[in-house]
């Protein structure tokens, strides 16, 4: 399994993906690869395809109309209905590229941001949601 955090660490809640990756970096599991994709997740497609994981979990802040810090699995067909704006490549194209000629399952987890202002850490509400998500991941792994 691969967990790929996506986002800009200097834009407050947009950095929740890298924040989660940083919190998971010491997790020891031989079946888990953790990647901080920052704002360029497409730079890691070669590594992802080479590893041939069973699952790829993408984690990013996105506007879904939820309360700040809430998270949910977003269907790839709904990408056009949510706000994801800090990436150099559309996540829908990124997912389509990863799916091409591969059998692994891709799961996108969106976390509702509160602020996208300049700050080097997420807001308290988003951090709380991030830790809740991290604890769920740790239980599963």
ABEGO torsion letter per residue (X at the ends): XBBBBBEBAABEAAAAAAAAAAAAAABBBAABBBBBAEABAAAAAAAAAAAGBABBBBBBBBBAGBBBGBBBBBBAAAAAABBBAABABBAAAAAAAAABGBABBBBBBBBBBABABBBABBBAAAAAAAAAAAAAAAAAX
